[in-house]
Amino acid sequence: MKTLILSMTLFLAVIMVWAGNDPVKKLYSGKQNNVSIAPASSKEMNEGGFFLNVGLIIPSKNCYMPLGLTNNTSDKFNIGPSLEVGNMFRINALLSHAIGVRATWLSASYTSWSDSKADLTFLEGSVLRLGPYFTLALSDEMAIDGFYQIGASYALNLATDTTLSGRDNSGYLGLTHNAGVCFRYKIFSVGLDYGFGSLKYLDKKEYELLTDEMIHDFYKIRASHLRIFVGFRF
């Protein structure tokens, strides 16, 4: 994980150093003026901006399952709502395209699962997620964004039947990742991404006498899901 974070930091540092002014184009008069190679409308599509996305998360079969267990049934957590708010900061324009940093200030999702023995409800959120993005401008009004992000996530199990695990309102924390693609038409957008990683149970008193292997296998849960969203970028 340290290697991944270091690699991403070096990548962003190199891009920032490489970033420069708009291309210089010589006019017939012999004078030089700073102009954009891309038409003004294309440049607008590759600029950064504020985004707001709402959508649905589709948990994987093993989402919120301990690492040491595998879900061999057809049951899984239900599809739930999600929210994402953030900004895209362009570092450099590449012709009509762009590369930059995608910062999600707040993301949240909600999902639940229940049967005759348990009632599980998870609320998961992050307050800061960062990563690179690349914009491919298709026309004056359309573009595609590809992105990757990493950040700390906190998941709260709001209601757990004690007959299953003995826990109530338990919290989990850990680093998670998400990578995806988004299609934009003017200010409207639609996309999907895949989230993955693991979260560790925070109540240390419960497992202070256990081995590291047992903690890893049963007190860390998966946080894997597919997210589909629609939104706006201004």
C-alpha positions in Angstrom: 0.0 0.0 0.0 2.9 2.4 0.8 4.4 1.7 -2.6 1.0 2.5 -4.3 0.7 5.8 -2.5 4.3 6.8 -3.2 3.9 5.9 -6.9 0.8 8.0 -7.2 2.5 10.9 -5.5 5.5 10.8 -7.8 3.2 10.5 -10.8 1.3 13.7 -9.8 4.6 15.5 -9.1 6.0 14.7 -12.5 2.8 15.9 -14.2 2.8 19.2 -12.2 6.5 19.8 -13.3 5.7 19.0 -16.9 2.6 21.2 -17.0 3.2 24.5 -18.7 1.6 27.4 -20.5 -0.9 27.1 -23.4 0.8 26.2 -26.7 2.3 29.1 -28.7 1.1 29.6 -32.2 2.7 32.0 -34.7 0.4 34.1 -36.8 0.9 35.2 -40.4 2.0 38.6 -39.1 5.0 37.0 -37.5 3.9 37.9 -34.0 3.4 35.2 -31.3 0.4 35.0 -29.1 -0.7 32.5 -26.5 -3.6 30.6 -27.9 -5.2 27.3 -27.2 -4.8 24.6 -30.0 -8.3 23.4 -29.2 -11.4 25.4 -30.1 -12.9 27.4 -27.2 -15.8 25.0 -26.8 -13.5 22.0 -26.7 -11.4 23.7 -24.1 -14.5 24.1 -21.9 -15.1 20.4 -22.0 -11.6 19.7 -20.7 -11.6 22.2 -18.0 -12.0 21.3 -14.3 -15.0 22.1 -12.2 -17.4 21.2 -9.4 -19.4 18.0 -9.7 -22.3 16.5 -7.9 -23.3 12.8 -8.5 -26.1 10.7 -7.2 -26.5 7.1 -7.9 -26.8 3.5 -6.8 -24.3 1.1 -5.3 -24.5 -2.6 -6.2 -22.6 -4.5 -3.5 -20.5 -7.5 -4.5 -21.4 -10.9 -3.2 -18.8 -10.6 -0.5 -19.3 -7.0 0.3 -19.0 -6.4 4.1 -18.1 -10.0 4.7 -15.0 -10.8 6.8 -11.8 -11.6 4.8 -11.8 -15.1 6.4 -15.2 -16.0 5.2 -16.7 -16.5 1.7 -20.3 -16.0 0.8 -21.4 -19.3 -0.8 -25.1 -18.3 -1.0 -27.1 -16.2 -3.4 -27.8 -13.6 -0.7 -25.9 -10.3 -0.6 -26.5 -6.7 0.5 -29.2 -4.8 -1.4 -28.7 -2.1 -3.9 -28.6 1.3 -2.1 -28.3 5.0 -2.7 -25.1 7.0 -3.0 -23.9 10.6 -3.1 -20.7 12.2 -4.2 -19.5 15.8 -4.2 -16.1 17.1 -5.4 -14.0 19.0 -7.8 -11.8 18.3 -10.8 -8.6 20.3 -10.9 -7.0 20.4 -14.4 -3.2 20.4 -14.3 -2.4 20.4 -18.0 -4.3 20.6 -21.2 -3.2 18.1 -23.9 -4.5 19.5 -27.1 -8.3 19.2 -26.6 -7.8 16.7 -23.7 -6.6 17.2 -20.2 -5.0 15.5 -17.1 -5.5 16.6 -13.5 -6.5 15.7 -10.0 -10.0 14.5 -9.0 -10.9 15.4 -5.4 -14.1 14.1 -3.8 -14.8 16.1 -0.7 -17.7 13.9 0.5 -19.0 10.5 -0.6 -21.7 8.4 1.1 -23.6 5.2 0.5 -26.3 3.1 2.3 -27.1 -0.6 2.0 -28.8 -3.3 4.1 -29.3 -7.0 4.3 -31.6 -9.1 6.5 -32.9 -12.6 7.2 -34.5 -14.4 10.1 -31.4 -14.2 12.2 -29.8 -10.8 11.4 -30.6 -7.3 10.3 -27.5 -5.5 8.9 -27.5 -1.9 7.8 -24.3 -0.2 6.6 -23.6 3.5 6.1 -20.2 4.1 4.5 -18.6 7.4 3.8 -15.4 9.3 3.0 -14.5 13.0 3.7 -11.6 13.2 1.2 -10.7 11.0 -1.8 -7.9 12.0 -4.2 -6.5 10.6 -7.5 -5.6 11.4 -11.1 -8.1 11.7 -14.0 -7.8 12.0 -17.7 -10.3 13.8 -20.0 -10.8 12.7 -23.6 -12.8 15.4 -25.4 -15.0 13.8 -28.1 -16.5 17.1 -29.5 -17.4 20.6 -28.5 -20.1 19.2 -26.2 -19.0 15.7 -25.2 -16.2 14.2 -23.2 -15.1 11.0 -21.4 -13.3 11.1 -18.0 -11.3 8.1 -16.6 -10.3 8.3 -13.0 -8.8 6.5 -10.0 -9.0 7.6 -6.3 -7.9 6.5 -2.9 -9.0 7.6 0.5 -10.0 6.6 4.1 -13.5 5.2 4.4 -15.6 4.7 7.5 -18.5 2.2 7.6 -21.0 2.2 10.5 -23.1 -0.9 11.1 -26.3 0.8 12.3 -28.2 -2.2 13.5 -26.8 -5.7 14.0 -28.8 -8.6 15.5 -26.7 -9.9 18.5 -27.6 -13.5 17.6 -25.2 -13.2 14.6 -22.1 -11.4 15.9 -22.8 -9.9 19.3 -22.1 -6.4 17.9 -24.3 -3.4 17.8 -23.6 -0.1 16.0 -20.0 -1.2 15.2 -17.6 0.9 13.2 -15.0 0.0 10.6 -12.2 2.1 9.1 -9.6 1.6 6.3 -8.2 2.7 3.0 -10.4 2.0 -0.1 -10.0 2.6 -3.8 -12.3 3.4 -6.7 -11.7 3.5 -10.4 -14.2 4.4 -13.1 -15.3 6.2 -16.2 -17.8 9.0 -16.8 -19.4 10.3 -20.0 -20.3 14.0 -20.1 -22.7 15.9 -22.4 -22.5 19.6 -21.7 -23.1 19.8 -17.9 -24.7 16.4 -17.6 -22.9 13.2 -16.8 -23.4 9.5 -16.4 -20.8 6.9 -15.3 -19.8 4.0 -13.2 -16.9 3.0 -11.0 -15.8 0.0 -9.0 -14.8 0.3 -5.3 -12.6 -2.1 -3.5 -10.5 -2.4 -0.3 -10.9 -3.6 3.3 -12.1 -2.0 6.6 -10.9 -2.9 10.1 -13.2 -3.3 13.1 -12.4 -0.4 15.5 -13.2 -1.9 18.9 -9.7 -3.1 19.9 -10.8 -4.4 23.3 -12.8 -7.2 21.6 -9.7 -8.6 19.8 -6.7 -7.6 21.9 -6.1 -11.2 22.9 -6.4 -12.6 19.4 -3.6 -13.3 17.0 -2.9 -11.0 14.0 -4.1 -13.7 11.6 -7.5 -14.0 13.4 -7.8 -10.2 13.4 -7.0 -10.1 9.7 -9.4 -12.9 8.8 -12.4 -12.0 10.9 -12.1 -8.4 12.0 -11.5 -6.9 8.6 -14.4 -6.7 6.1 -14.5 -6.3 2.4 -15.8 -3.1 0.9 -16.3 -4.0 -2.8 -19.1 -2.7 -4.9 -20.1 -1.3 -8.3 -21.6 2.2 -8.4 -23.7 3.7 -11.2 -24.3 7.4 -11.1 -25.8 10.4 -12.9 -24.9 14.0 -12.1 -23.8 17.5 -13.1 -20.4 19.1 -13.6 -20.2 22.9 -13.5 
